[in-house]
Amino acid sequence: MELKTIIYKVADFIATITLSRPKRRNAWTGRMHTEYRWVLEQADKDPAVRVIVVTGDPEGGAFCAGADLGALEGHSEKGRYDPGISEDIARPGFGVAPEFDATFAYHFGLTKPVIAAINGPAAGVGLVLAAYADLRFAVPGAKFTAAHGRFNFPAEYGLSWLLPRIVGLTHANDILLSSRVFTSEEALAMGFLNRLLPPAELMPHVLDYAGRMAEGVSPGSLRVTKNQIYRDLHRDAASAVNEAERLLSEMATHPDYKEGVKAWMEKRKAQWQG
């Protein structure tokens, strides 16, 4: 696929996906969603990728400023919502569990962790994209908003399910019912963010974090643990324990288990087979 709104790079087991419409503050379009899902699928299938980082083109001065205003005007003129994607759009993360087979929920079906490096404002679908990442790092002073209330929209793409699980019901209600703007400092206090970092340190820190994850944790463990986390949101405690015990017995037979023990004993980096 020819990429016009996304920059995609792979190095040192890390795939970096950069939303790149800098003249539009990296605003989301159907074209960007199509390209985003395509590169996600490439990253998820690529054995040379163990961690995925998503960020915004710094020249845009934002992570993602939300849906492109031209698209919003188009919806209004048509009198209906048009996502701007085709039937043959890539389906990363689909087929793992029925509860993940939906727009943006497909992140939970990916086999690799996704880290959002939020380098500026994240509004509307930008907030959605950040929320569906597994880890979130941001710069101080970045502005966030769900924004949907200003356009007579519902809470978008499952945020009404996801945000209470990330920040609790009280904070989620504040974000979703008011559609107000809140800062990255507030987001950190709510538990939405893992850490705030100065702009110059954001990407170096995120890439270092991703690199340590890629080298220090076996790809099989990353894959299975991520799957456990999101499947267990739908399970009771006993079912989660029983599944964990089943997986433990299964994964102990894999060569990466022996390699992990051996590397630990020999005080060296493990050479994971994946």
ZAMI-625139 format. One line per 8 residues: number of its first residue (from 0); their letters; for each residue x, y negated, z negated of C-alpha. Coordinates in Angstrom, 1 decimal. Each point is the difference from the previous one (the first is absolute). Layout:
N
NUM = A = X/Y/Z | ... $
This chain:
274
0 = MELKTIIY = 0.0/0.0/0.0 | 1.2/-3.5/0.8 | 0.1/-1.9/-3.3 | -1.0/-3.7/0.2 | -1.1/-0.8/-3.5 | 2.2/2.5/-2.1 | 3.7/0.3/-0.3 | 1.0/3.6/-0.9 $
8 = KVADFIAT = 3.5/1.2/-1.1 | 1.4/3.1/-1.6 | 3.3/0.1/-1.9 | 1.3/2.0/-2.9 | -3.2/2.1/-0.4 | -2.1/-3.2/-0.3 | -2.6/-1.1/2.6 | -0.6/-3.8/-0.1 $
16 = ITLSRPKR = -3.3/-1.2/1.5 | -0.1/-3.8/0.4 | -3.3/-1.7/0.9 | 1.2/-2.5/2.5 | -2.4/-2.7/1.3 | 2.0/-2.9/-1.5 | -1.9/-2.8/1.8 | -3.2/1.4/-1.6 $
24 = RNAWTGRM = 1.4/0.7/-3.5 | 0.1/3.7/0.9 | -3.8/0.0/0.2 | -1.6/3.4/0.6 | -1.6/0.9/3.3 | -1.4/3.2/1.6 | 3.3/0.1/2.0 | 2.1/-0.2/-3.2 $
32 = HTEYRWVL = -2.2/2.7/-1.6 | 0.5/2.3/3.0 | 3.8/-0.5/0.0 | 0.2/0.3/-3.8 | -1.8/3.4/0.0 | 2.2/1.1/2.9 | 3.3/-0.8/-1.8 | -1.3/1.5/-3.2 $
40 = EQADKDPA = -0.6/3.2/1.8 | 3.5/-0.1/1.5 | 1.5/-0.6/-3.4 | -2.1/2.8/-1.7 | 1.1/2.5/2.6 | 3.7/-1.0/0.2 | 2.3/2.2/-2.2 | 2.5/-2.9/0.0 $
48 = VRVIVVTG = -2.6/-2.1/-2.0 | -0.5/0.6/-3.7 | -1.4/-3.3/-1.2 | -2.1/-2.7/1.9 | 0.3/-3.7/-0.7 | -2.6/-2.5/1.2 | 0.7/-3.8/0.1 | -0.8/-3.2/1.9 $
56 = DPEGGAFC = 2.1/-1.8/2.5 | 1.6/-2.7/-2.2 | -0.3/-2.6/2.8 | -3.8/0.3/-0.5 | 0.2/-1.2/-3.6 | -2.3/2.7/-1.1 | -0.4/3.8/-0.6 | -3.3/0.0/1.9 $
64 = AGADLGAL = -2.4/-3.0/0.0 | -3.0/2.3/0.6 | -2.1/0.4/3.1 | 0.9/-2.3/2.9 | -2.4/-2.9/0.0 | -0.6/0.6/3.7 | -1.2/3.4/-0.8 | -2.3/-1.3/-2.7 $
72 = EGHSEKGR = -1.5/-2.5/2.5 | -0.5/2.8/2.5 | -1.9/2.0/-2.6 | -2.2/-3.0/-0.6 | -0.7/-0.6/3.7 | -0.8/3.6/0.7 | -2.3/0.2/-3.0 | 1.7/3.2/-1.2 $
80 = YDPGISED = 3.3/1.3/-1.4 | 2.5/1.3/2.5 | 3.1/1.7/-1.4 | 1.8/-0.4/3.4 | 1.3/3.6/0.1 | -0.6/2.8/2.4 | -1.1/3.6/-0.5 | 3.4/1.4/0.7 $
88 = IARPGFGV = 1.8/-2.0/-2.8 | 2.7/2.0/-1.9 | -1.2/1.9/-3.1 | 2.8/0.0/-2.5 | -0.8/1.8/-3.3 | -3.3/1.4/1.4 | -0.8/3.7/-0.5 | 1.6/0.3/-3.5 $
96 = APEFDATF = -3.2/-0.5/-2.0 | -3.5/-1.2/1.1 | 0.2/-2.8/-2.6 | 3.1/-1.5/1.8 | -1.5/0.1/3.5 | -1.0/-3.7/0.3 | 1.5/-3.3/1.0 | 2.9/-0.9/-2.4 $
104 = AYHFGLTK = -0.9/2.9/-2.2 | 2.2/2.0/2.4 | 3.0/-1.4/-1.9 | -0.8/2.6/-2.7 | 0.3/2.8/2.5 | 3.6/-1.0/1.0 | 2.8/2.3/-1.0 | 2.4/-2.9/-0.9 $
112 = PVIAAING = -0.3/-2.8/-2.5 | -0.8/-3.5/1.3 | 1.5/-3.1/-1.7 | -1.4/-3.5/0.7 | 2.6/-2.8/-0.1 | -2.4/-2.9/-0.3 | 2.0/-3.0/1.2 | -2.8/-2.5/0.0 $
120 = PAAGVGLV = -3.8/-0.4/-0.1 | -2.2/3.1/0.4 | -3.6/-0.8/0.7 | -3.0/2.1/1.0 | 1.4/3.0/2.0 | 3.5/-1.1/-1.2 | -1.1/0.7/-3.6 | -1.6/3.3/1.2 $
128 = LAAYADLR = 3.3/1.1/1.6 | 1.9/-0.9/-3.1 | -2.5/1.9/-2.2 | 0.3/3.2/2.0 | 3.8/0.0/-0.4 | 1.4/2.3/-2.7 | 2.3/-2.7/-1.5 | -0.1/-3.8/0.3 $
136 = FAVPGAKF = 2.7/-2.5/-0.4 | -0.6/-3.7/0.7 | 1.6/-3.5/-0.2 | -1.0/-2.5/-2.6 | -2.8/-2.5/0.9 | -1.5/2.2/2.8 | -3.7/-0.5/0.3 | -2.5/2.9/0.1 $
144 = TAAHGRFN = -3.8/0.1/0.7 | -2.6/2.5/1.0 | -1.7/-2.8/2.0 | -3.0/2.0/1.1 | -2.5/-2.0/-2.0 | 0.7/-3.1/2.1 | -1.2/1.8/3.2 | -3.1/1.8/-1.3 $
152 = FPAEYGLS = 2.0/3.3/0.1 | 0.0/2.9/-2.5 | 3.1/0.9/-1.8 | 2.1/1.4/2.8 | 1.4/3.5/0.7 | -0.6/1.6/-3.4 | 1.4/-2.7/-2.2 | -3.0/0.4/-2.2 $
160 = WLLPRIVG = 1.2/3.6/-0.7 | 3.7/-0.7/0.0 | 0.6/-3.2/-1.9 | -1.8/1.2/-3.2 | 2.4/3.0/0.0 | 3.1/-2.3/0.4 | -0.8/-3.0/-2.2 | -3.1/1.1/-2.0 $
168 = LTHANDIL = -3.6/-1.0/0.4 | 0.2/-3.4/-1.7 | 2.8/-1.3/2.3 | -1.5/1.7/3.1 | -3.3/-1.8/-0.7 | 1.8/-3.3/-0.3 | 1.8/0.6/3.4 | -3.0/1.4/1.9 $
176 = LSSRVFTS = -3.0/-2.0/-1.3 | 1.7/-3.4/0.0 | 2.1/0.4/3.2 | 2.3/-2.5/-1.7 | 3.6/-0.5/0.8 | 2.4/1.4/-2.6 | 3.8/-0.1/-0.2 | 2.6/2.8/0.0 $
184 = EEALAMGF = 0.7/-0.9/-3.7 | -3.6/0.8/-0.8 | 0.2/3.1/2.2 | 3.0/1.2/-2.0 | -1.8/-0.6/-3.3 | -3.0/1.9/1.3 | 2.1/3.0/0.8 | -0.4/-0.4/3.8 $
192 = LNRLLPPA = 3.7/-0.5/0.6 | 3.0/1.9/-1.1 | 2.4/-2.9/-0.1 | 0.5/-3.6/1.1 | 3.3/-0.9/1.8 | 1.5/-3.2/1.4 | -0.5/-0.1/3.8 | 3.6/0.6/0.8 $
200 = ELMPHVLD = 0.0/3.1/-2.2 | -3.3/1.6/1.0 | 1.0/2.1/3.0 | 3.5/0.9/-1.3 | -1.7/1.2/-3.2 | -2.8/1.9/1.8 | 2.4/1.7/2.4 | 2.3/0.9/-2.9 $
208 = YAGRMAEG = -2.9/1.5/-1.9 | -1.2/1.9/3.0 | 3.5/1.2/0.7 | 0.4/1.4/-3.6 | -3.4/1.7/0.4 | 1.0/1.5/3.3 | 3.3/1.3/-1.3 | -1.0/0.9/-3.5 $
216 = VSPGSLRV = -3.4/1.7/0.4 | -0.5/3.0/2.3 | -2.3/-0.7/3.0 | -2.1/2.9/-1.1 | -0.5/-1.4/-3.4 | -0.9/-3.4/1.4 | -2.5/1.5/2.3 | -1.7/2.2/-2.6 $
224 = TKNQIYRD = 0.0/-2.5/-2.8 | -1.6/-2.7/2.2 | -2.6/2.5/1.0 | -0.6/0.9/-3.7 | -0.4/-3.6/-1.0 | -2.8/-0.8/2.4 | -1.8/3.3/-0.1 | 0.1/0.0/-3.8 $
232 = LHRDAASA = -2.0/-3.3/0.1 | -2.9/2.3/0.9 | 0.7/2.8/-2.4 | -0.5/0.8/-3.6 | 3.1/0.4/-2.3 | -0.1/3.8/-0.1 | -0.2/0.3/3.8 | 3.0/-2.3/0.3 $
240 = VNEAERLL = 2.0/2.1/-2.4 | -0.9/3.2/1.7 | 0.9/-1.4/3.4 | 3.3/-1.3/-1.4 | 0.9/3.5/-1.3 | -0.9/1.6/3.3 | 2.3/-2.5/1.8 | 2.8/0.5/-2.5 $
248 = SEMATHPD = 0.1/3.7/0.7 | -0.1/-0.5/3.7 | 2.6/-2.7/0.2 | 2.4/1.8/-2.3 | 0.6/2.5/2.9 | 1.1/-2.8/2.4 | 3.8/-0.4/0.7 | -0.3/-3.7/-1.1 $
256 = YKEGVKAW = -0.7/1.2/-3.6 | 3.3/1.9/-0.1 | 1.8/-2.9/1.7 | -1.4/-2.4/-2.6 | 1.1/2.1/-2.9 | 3.4/0.5/1.6 | 0.5/-3.7/0.8 | -1.0/-0.9/-3.6 $
264 = MEKRKAQW = 2.5/2.4/-1.5 | 2.8/-1.1/2.4 | -0.8/-3.7/-0.5 | -0.4/-0.8/3.7 | -2.6/-1.1/2.4 | -2.4/2.7/1.2 | 0.0/1.0/3.6 | -3.8/0.4/0.5 $
272 = QG = -1.4/2.2/2.8 | -3.4/-1.6/-0.2 $
